[in-house]
Amino acid sequence: MPEPYDLTAFEAAHLIRQGQLSPVTLVESLLQRIDRLEPGVQAWVTLDRAAALVAAQQSAREVQGGHVRGPLHGVPVGVKDIYYTAGLKTTCGSRIFADFTPAYDATPVARLKQAGAIVLGKTVTTEFATMDPGPTRNPWHPDHTPGGSSSGSAAGVAARMVPLALGSQTYGSIQRPAAYCGVYGLKPSFGRVSRYGVFPLSWSFDHVGPLARTVTDCALALQVLAGPDPQDPACSQAPVPDYLEAVRRADRPPRLGLVRQFYLERADPELRRHVEEVAGRLARAGAPVQEVKLPDSFGAHLAAHRLISGVETAAVHAELFQAHADLYRPRLRASLEAGALIPGIAYVQAQRLRRVIRHDVGQLFRQVDCLLMPAAPSPAPRGLDTTGDPSFNALASLTGFPGITVPSGLNAEGMPLAIQLLAPAMADERLLAAARWCEAVLDTVLAPALGG
């Protein structure tokens, strides 16, 4: 058996259910790895070490007594530090919330616990999940950004500090860090997962989703997280499909629409060649791959996203900013000041344009099952004063279509490269099945060299 810290969430859950792995052994293995690697990666804000060990001991006793609470029984998870966690600090990466301890769990956290998961701790977020970077470094190279805003979740999963972590995406904050760190990042359909108890950034675009090392782990997490929640009025009432079954039965090659327009045109040359090669490999394995043309309305998608999110973020922070303006970092402060000046007419027009783009892009799925494009314009940039360019993920966040980052190789400097797939709204099972098929064909397993 591999080292416990190297197990995926699905593998660990299976071994725990079979009595072949103790949750205590797994938690201890991960904590030892964190102790060894955390000084160089800085993925964690708070480690709930003692409580995690107590929870692991309880999980072990339950297994011995023949009781398994759910599909993640005894499996440790990381939680981005914008999720409320009862009795555990939630700082949102901000000095304003430095000592804030919620009295209740966010719905996604509560659902993980109900499924038997053990919260190992809180992972680093950029300030209020925006643009000002946190201390986390990319585990592949400490001088490169891990991306944002789910920096700690992506880096922690990549470094084998935890098999599964929660992130959030408003622009590109799940998919981009996943691409930069060489892991899978799933942004589900808008409304598929409750956001109750997750500090908001933009009500129109905020999504909750997992970062993991396999498609199966993403499906497992979504199976636990998805479903209606009366506490979140934007949460869908639609029945939850069997995502794990969709992944298990992913034997049909998906019809893929390769998007050269905008995406390959703006990708760096090495990444552009890589994505073309990946598309060729998938086609030779049996996937029908055709180039698709984006609708004219797509040309305004970045402007619409910036305007809507700018206004909504300013609204979220209006009272806090009035009371604590001096405690905000420079980029977020400038964004809030600009967002407060945008006229209501412009906001409404941008929302109308958003619906047009969603409709027009949605028509492409009459021809293909999923869109295929690079997950970011380049590998993780050098420098810790940036979280990188989120523009390649804006379409998924603007439309609410589900998207997933799929690691696909390394560049000449040894940094991860990744593709992304997009599917129609509420077709998350289609997306996961396509991603699993691509995962099997590409057979890309990425692990940074971090001392074993």
C-alpha positions in Angstrom: 0.0 0.0 0.0 1.3 3.5 -0.7 2.0 6.0 2.1 -1.4 7.0 3.6 -0.8 10.6 2.7 -0.6 9.6 -1.0 -4.0 8.0 -1.1 -6.9 9.7 -2.9 -10.0 10.4 -1.0 -11.9 7.5 -2.8 -9.0 5.1 -2.0 -8.8 6.1 1.6 -12.5 5.9 2.1 -12.6 2.4 0.6 -9.7 1.1 2.8 -11.3 2.6 5.9 -14.6 0.9 5.2 -12.8 -2.4 4.7 -10.9 -2.0 8.0 -7.6 -1.9 6.2 -6.7 1.6 7.1 -7.3 3.4 10.4 -8.5 7.1 10.1 -6.0 7.8 12.9 -3.2 6.5 10.8 -4.3 8.6 7.9 -4.6 11.8 9.9 -1.3 11.2 11.6 0.4 10.6 8.2 -1.1 13.9 6.8 -0.1 15.9 9.9 3.4 14.6 9.7 3.6 15.6 6.0 2.2 19.0 6.8 4.8 19.5 9.6 7.5 18.6 7.0 6.3 20.7 4.1 4.2 23.5 5.4 7.1 25.9 6.1 7.9 26.0 2.4 4.3 25.9 1.0 2.2 27.8 3.6 -1.1 26.3 2.6 -2.8 26.5 6.0 -4.2 29.3 8.1 -5.4 27.1 10.9 -4.7 23.4 11.6 -7.3 21.8 13.9 -4.8 19.1 14.9 -6.2 18.0 18.3 -9.9 18.0 17.1 -8.9 16.1 13.9 -7.2 13.3 15.9 -10.2 13.1 18.2 -12.6 12.8 15.3 -10.3 10.2 13.7 -10.4 8.1 16.8 -14.2 8.4 16.9 -14.4 7.4 13.2 -12.2 4.3 13.9 -14.4 3.2 16.8 -17.5 3.6 14.6 -16.0 1.4 11.8 -15.0 -1.2 14.4 -18.7 -1.1 15.6 -19.9 -1.6 12.0 -21.2 1.9 11.6 -20.0 4.1 8.6 -21.6 7.5 8.5 -21.2 8.1 4.8 -19.0 7.9 1.7 -16.2 10.1 3.2 -16.1 8.4 6.6 -12.7 9.0 8.2 -11.3 11.0 5.3 -9.6 14.3 6.1 -10.5 17.4 4.1 -9.2 21.0 3.9 -11.7 23.9 4.0 -11.0 27.3 2.4 -11.0 30.0 5.0 -14.1 31.8 3.7 -16.3 28.9 4.9 -17.9 29.2 8.3 -16.7 26.5 10.6 -18.3 26.1 14.1 -15.7 26.7 16.8 -12.9 27.2 14.3 -11.6 30.6 13.1 -12.7 31.9 9.7 -10.5 34.8 8.8 -11.4 35.3 5.1 -7.7 36.2 4.7 -8.5 39.6 6.3 -7.3 41.5 9.3 -10.9 42.5 9.9 -11.8 38.9 10.6 -8.6 37.9 12.3 -10.3 36.7 15.4 -13.7 35.7 14.1 -15.0 32.3 15.1 -18.4 31.3 13.7 -21.1 29.5 15.8 -22.2 27.3 12.9 -20.9 25.4 9.9 -21.5 26.4 6.3 -23.8 24.0 4.6 -21.0 22.5 2.5 -18.9 21.9 5.6 -21.9 20.4 7.4 -22.5 18.0 4.5 -18.9 16.9 4.5 -19.1 16.1 8.2 -22.4 14.3 7.8 -20.7 12.1 5.2 -18.0 11.3 7.8 -15.3 13.6 6.6 -12.8 15.1 9.2 -12.0 18.8 8.9 -8.2 18.9 9.1 -8.1 22.7 9.1 -8.6 25.9 7.1 -6.6 26.6 4.0 -5.3 30.0 2.8 -7.5 32.3 0.8 -6.6 35.6 -0.8 -8.2 38.5 1.1 -12.0 37.9 0.9 -11.3 35.6 -2.1 -10.2 38.5 -4.3 -6.9 39.6 -5.8 -4.4 40.4 -3.1 -2.2 37.3 -2.7 -1.8 35.3 0.5 1.5 33.7 1.7 1.0 30.3 -0.1 3.6 29.2 -2.6 3.3 26.8 -5.5 4.5 23.4 -4.5 6.1 22.9 -7.9 8.3 25.9 -7.5 8.3 28.3 -4.5 8.9 31.3 -6.7 5.7 30.8 -8.7 2.2 31.7 -7.7 -0.2 28.8 -6.7 -3.0 30.9 -8.2 -6.0 32.3 -6.3 -8.2 32.7 -4.6 -8.3 29.0 -3.5 -4.5 29.1 -3.0 -4.1 26.9 0.0 -6.6 24.3 -1.1 -4.9 23.8 -4.5 -1.3 23.8 -3.0 -2.3 21.5 -0.1 -3.9 18.9 -2.4 -1.0 19.0 -4.8 1.6 18.6 -2.0 -0.3 15.6 -0.6 -1.1 17.4 2.7 -4.8 16.5 2.2 -6.6 14.4 -0.4 -9.6 16.8 -0.9 -10.2 20.4 -0.2 -13.0 22.9 -0.7 -12.5 26.0 -2.9 -14.8 28.7 -4.3 -14.9 30.4 -7.7 -16.3 33.7 -8.7 -13.9 34.4 -11.6 -11.3 31.6 -11.8 -10.6 30.7 -8.2 -11.0 26.9 -8.4 -9.9 26.2 -12.0 -6.9 28.4 -12.2 -5.1 27.3 -9.0 -5.9 23.7 -10.0 -4.2 24.3 -13.3 -1.2 26.0 -11.7 -0.7 23.3 -9.1 -1.4 20.2 -11.2 -4.7 19.0 -9.6 -8.3 18.7 -10.6 -10.6 21.6 -9.9 -14.4 21.2 -10.3 -16.6 24.3 -10.5 -20.1 22.8 -10.5 -23.2 24.4 -12.1 -24.4 27.6 -10.5 -26.9 26.5 -7.8 -25.9 22.9 -7.7 -24.2 23.4 -4.3 -25.4 25.6 -1.4 -23.3 28.6 -0.5 -24.9 29.2 2.8 -22.3 30.1 5.4 -19.7 30.9 2.7 -18.6 34.6 2.9 -19.9 36.1 -0.4 -18.0 37.9 -3.1 -20.5 38.2 -5.9 -24.0 36.7 -5.5 -24.4 36.2 -9.3 -21.1 34.3 -9.7 -20.1 32.6 -6.5 -19.7 28.8 -6.8 -18.6 26.2 -4.3 -16.5 23.2 -5.5 -13.7 20.7 -4.7 -10.1 20.4 -5.6 -8.7 16.9 -5.7 -6.2 14.6 -7.5 -8.7 12.6 -9.6 -12.0 13.0 -11.3 -13.4 10.3 -9.1 -12.6 12.3 -6.0 -14.3 15.4 -7.6 -17.4 13.2 -8.3 -17.4 11.8 -4.8 -17.2 15.3 -3.3 -20.0 16.6 -5.5 -22.2 13.7 -4.6 -21.9 14.7 -1.0 -22.1 18.5 -1.5 -24.9 18.8 -4.1 -28.6 19.2 -3.3 -31.3 21.7 -2.3 -30.8 23.9 0.7 -33.6 26.2 2.0 -30.9 28.5 3.5 -29.6 29.4 0.0 -32.4 30.7 -2.3 -30.2 30.4 -5.3 -29.7 26.6 -4.7 -31.4 24.4 -7.3 -34.3 22.1 -6.4 -33.3 19.8 -9.2 -32.7 16.1 -8.3 -29.1 15.1 -7.8 -27.8 12.6 -10.3 -25.5 9.7 -9.4 -22.1 11.4 -10.2 -20.0 8.4 -9.2 -22.0 6.1 -11.4 -21.5 8.6 -14.3 -17.8 8.4 -13.7 -17.7 4.6 -13.4 -19.5 4.3 -16.7 -17.4 6.8 -18.6 -16.6 4.5 -21.5 -18.1 6.5 -24.3 -15.8 9.1 -26.0 -17.3 12.6 -25.6 -17.9 14.9 -28.5 -15.4 17.7 -27.9 -15.5 21.3 -29.2 -12.0 22.7 -29.4 -12.1 26.5 -28.9 -9.2 28.2 -30.7 -10.8 31.6 -30.8 -9.8 33.7 -27.8 -8.4 30.8 -25.8 -5.7 29.3 -28.0 -5.1 32.7 -29.6 -4.2 34.1 -26.2 -2.4 31.1 -24.7 1.4 31.1 -24.6 3.0 29.3 -27.5 4.1 26.2 -25.6 0.7 25.8 -24.0 -1.0 26.3 -27.3 1.0 23.5 -28.9 0.3 21.3 -25.9 -3.5 21.8 -26.1 -3.4 21.0 -29.8 -1.4 17.8 -29.0 -3.9 16.8 -26.3 -6.8 17.4 -28.7 -5.0 15.1 -31.2 -4.5 12.4 -28.6 -8.1 12.5 -27.5 -9.2 12.3 -31.2 -7.0 9.3 -31.9 -8.5 7.6 -28.9 -11.9 8.0 -30.4 -13.3 11.3 -29.3 -14.9 13.3 -32.1 -13.1 16.7 -31.9 -14.3 19.7 -33.9 -13.4 23.4 -33.8 -16.3 25.5 -32.6 -16.9 29.2 -33.2 -17.9 31.4 -30.3 -20.9 33.7 -30.7 -20.5 37.4 -31.3 -21.9 38.1 -27.8 -18.9 36.3 -26.3 -16.8 39.4 -27.1 -18.3 41.2 -24.2 -18.1 38.5 -21.6 -15.1 39.8 -19.7 -16.6 43.3 -19.5 -19.9 42.0 -18.3 -18.2 39.9 -15.6 -16.1 42.7 -14.4 -19.0 45.1 -14.1 -21.4 42.8 -12.4 -18.8 41.4 -9.9 -17.5 44.9 -9.2 -20.9 46.2 -8.2 -21.9 43.1 -6.2 -18.5 43.0 -4.3 -18.9 46.7 -3.4 -22.4 45.9 -2.1 -21.2 42.9 -0.1 -18.5 45.0 1.6 -20.4 48.4 1.9 -20.8 48.4 5.7 -17.5 46.7 6.5 -15.7 49.0 4.2 -17.3 52.1 5.7 -16.1 50.9 9.2 -12.7 49.4 8.3 -11.5 50.9 5.1 -7.9 51.2 6.4 -7.7 47.5 7.1 -8.3 46.5 3.4 -5.4 45.7 1.2 -4.7 48.0 -1.8 -6.2 46.0 -4.7 -9.4 45.1 -3.0 -9.8 48.6 -1.6 -9.4 50.1 -5.1 -11.9 47.6 -6.5 -14.5 48.4 -3.9 -14.1 52.1 -4.5 -14.5 51.7 -8.2 -17.5 49.3 -7.9 -19.4 51.7 -5.8 -19.3 54.3 -8.6 -20.9 52.1 -11.3 -24.4 53.3 -12.2 -27.3 51.0 -11.7 -28.3 51.2 -15.3 -24.9 49.8 -16.4 -25.3 46.9 -13.9 -28.8 46.0 -15.2 -27.5 46.2 -18.8 -24.6 43.9 -18.0 -27.0 41.4 -16.4 -29.1 41.4 -19.5 -26.0 40.8 -21.6 -25.0 38.0 -19.4 -28.2 36.2 -20.2 -27.7 36.7 -23.9 -24.1 35.2 -23.6 -25.4 32.3 -21.6 -28.1 31.6 -24.3 -25.7 32.0 -27.2 -22.9 29.9 -25.8 -25.4 27.3 -24.7 -26.3 26.7 -28.3 -22.9 25.2 -29.0 -23.8 22.2 -26.9 -26.2 21.1 -29.6 -23.1 20.2 -31.6 -20.8 18.9 -28.8 -20.9 17.4 -25.3 -18.2 19.6 -23.9 -16.0 22.6 -24.9 -12.3 22.0 -24.7 -9.8 24.8 -24.1 -6.7 25.6 -22.0 -7.5 26.1 -18.3 -5.3 29.2 -18.0 -3.4 31.4 -20.5 0.0 30.0 -19.3 1.5 27.9 -16.5 1.8 29.5 -13.1 3.6 32.8 -13.5 6.8 33.5 -11.6 6.3 36.0 -8.7 4.3 36.0 -5.5 2.7 39.5 -6.0 0.1 38.0 -8.5 -2.4 35.2 -8.5 -2.3 35.0 -12.3 -4.8 35.7 -15.1 -8.3 34.3 -14.5 -9.7 35.4 -17.9 -9.9 31.8 -19.3 -12.3 30.8 -16.5 -14.6 33.8 -16.7 -17.0 32.2 -19.1 -17.8 29.3 -16.8 -18.4 31.7 -13.9 -20.4 34.2 -15.9 -22.8 31.6 -17.4 -22.9 29.2 -14.5 -22.0 26.3 -16.7 -20.0 23.6 -15.0 -16.3 23.5 -15.7 -13.4 21.2 -14.7 -9.6 21.6 -14.8 -7.8 18.4 -16.0 -4.0 18.2 -15.5 -2.5 17.3 -18.8 1.3 17.5 -18.6 4.4 19.7 -17.7 6.1 22.4 -19.7 9.8 22.5 -20.4 10.5 24.1 -17.0 8.6 21.4 -15.2 5.5 23.4 -14.3 2.0 21.9 -14.7 -0.2 22.4 -17.8 -3.9 21.8 -17.9 -7.0 21.8 -20.1 -10.5 22.6 -19.1 -13.8 21.2 -20.1 -17.2 23.0 -20.0 -20.6 21.4 -20.2 -24.2 22.8 -20.2 -25.9 24.0 -17.1 -26.9 21.2 -14.7 -25.1 18.7 -16.9 -22.4 18.1 -14.2 -22.6 14.3 -14.7 -21.9 14.7 -18.4 -18.9 16.9 -17.5 -17.5 14.4 -15.0 -17.9 11.5 -17.4 -16.1 13.4 -20.2 -13.3 14.4 -17.7 -12.9 10.8 -16.5 -12.6 9.6 -20.1 -10.0 12.2 -20.8 -8.2 11.4 -17.6 -8.0 7.7 -18.6 -6.7 8.5 -22.1 -4.1 11.1 -21.0 -3.0 9.1 -17.9 -1.3 12.2 -16.4 -0.3 11.8 -12.8 1.5 14.9 -11.5 3.3 15.0 -8.2 5.8 17.8 -7.2 9.1 16.6 -5.8 8.8 17.6 -2.2 11.0 15.2 -0.3 8.9 12.0 -0.5 
